[in-house]
Amino acid sequence: MADSFRKQLHANAVAIISLVIAISSLGYNTYRNEMSEENRNIRFAAFTILRELGELQVLVDRSHYGNMPDPTD
């Protein structure tokens, strides 16, 4: 029985190794995709916060220094 298993293992070694590599590659690819998506979400949130803070700065400046002209005009 053990000898038969060894023969089958030896005969199918390339297929088994290929399967292990394919499964580990799929797992790593999924991990990298999740990390990339998380980084994209964090980057988008950071730029959104910066844009909102810029608008708040304009509002505070207008409130403090009076009605200044709009810098975008």
Backbone torsions as a table, in degrees:
resi	resn	phi	psi	omega
1	MET	NA	-50.2	-179.8
2	ALA	-65.4	-35.4	178.9
3	ASP	-66.6	-38.7	178.9
4	SER	-65.7	-41.4	178.9
5	PHE	-63.3	-42.5	178.8
6	ARG	-62.7	-39.9	178.8
7	LYS	-65.3	-42.2	178.5
8	GLN	-66.0	-41.0	178.2
9	LEU	-62.4	-44.1	179.6
10	HIS	-65.7	-40.4	-178.7
11	ALA	-69.8	-29.1	-176.3
12	ASN	-111.4	20.3	-176.0
13	ALA	-61.1	-42.8	-179.1
14	VAL	-63.1	-42.2	179.5
15	ALA	-65.3	-40.7	179.8
16	ILE	-66.6	-44.1	178.6
17	ILE	-63.3	-42.2	178.3
18	SER	-61.7	-40.9	178.8
19	LEU	-64.2	-43.7	178.6
20	VAL	-62.4	-43.5	179.3
21	ILE	-64.9	-42.1	-179.4
22	ALA	-63.8	-43.5	-179.5
23	ILE	-67.3	-42.7	179.5
24	SER	-68.1	-35.3	176.9
25	SER	-65.3	-41.3	177.4
26	LEU	-62.0	-43.4	178.1
27	GLY	-63.0	-43.4	179.8
28	TYR	-67.2	-41.0	179.2
29	ASN	-62.2	-41.5	177.5
30	THR	-63.2	-43.8	178.5
31	TYR	-59.6	-47.1	-179.2
32	ARG	-64.2	-39.1	178.0
33	ASN	-63.7	-40.2	178.6
34	GLU	-66.2	-41.1	178.2
35	MET	-65.5	-40.8	178.6
36	SER	-63.2	-42.4	179.5
37	GLU	-65.3	-40.2	178.1
38	GLU	-63.7	-42.7	178.2
39	ASN	-63.9	-39.8	177.3
40	ARG	-61.3	-43.6	-179.5
41	ASN	-64.7	-41.8	179.3
42	ILE	-65.8	-42.5	179.2
43	ARG	-62.4	-44.3	179.1
44	PHE	-62.6	-43.1	179.0
45	ALA	-63.3	-39.7	180.0
46	ALA	-64.7	-43.8	178.6
47	PHE	-67.6	-34.6	176.4
48	THR	-63.9	-43.2	178.2
49	ILE	-63.0	-43.2	178.9
50	LEU	-61.7	-41.3	178.9
51	ARG	-64.1	-44.5	179.5
52	GLU	-64.9	-38.5	177.9
53	LEU	-65.6	-35.8	175.9
54	GLY	-63.6	-42.2	177.3
55	GLU	-65.3	-38.8	177.1
56	LEU	-64.4	-39.4	178.7
57	GLN	-61.7	-42.8	177.9
58	VAL	-62.4	-43.5	179.6
59	LEU	-62.0	-45.0	179.8
60	VAL	-65.9	-42.2	178.4
61	ASP	-61.8	-43.9	178.6
62	ARG	-64.0	-39.9	-179.7
63	SER	-67.0	-38.8	-175.6
64	HIS	-82.6	-42.8	-173.3
65	TYR	-100.6	2.7	180.0
66	GLY	97.4	-173.1	-176.0
67	ASN	-79.6	93.6	179.0
68	MET	-88.3	156.2	177.2
69	PRO	-65.2	148.7	179.5
70	ASP	-68.6	125.2	-177.6
71	PRO	-67.5	-16.3	179.9
72	THR	-85.5	-10.8	-179.9
73	ASP	-79.4	NA	NA
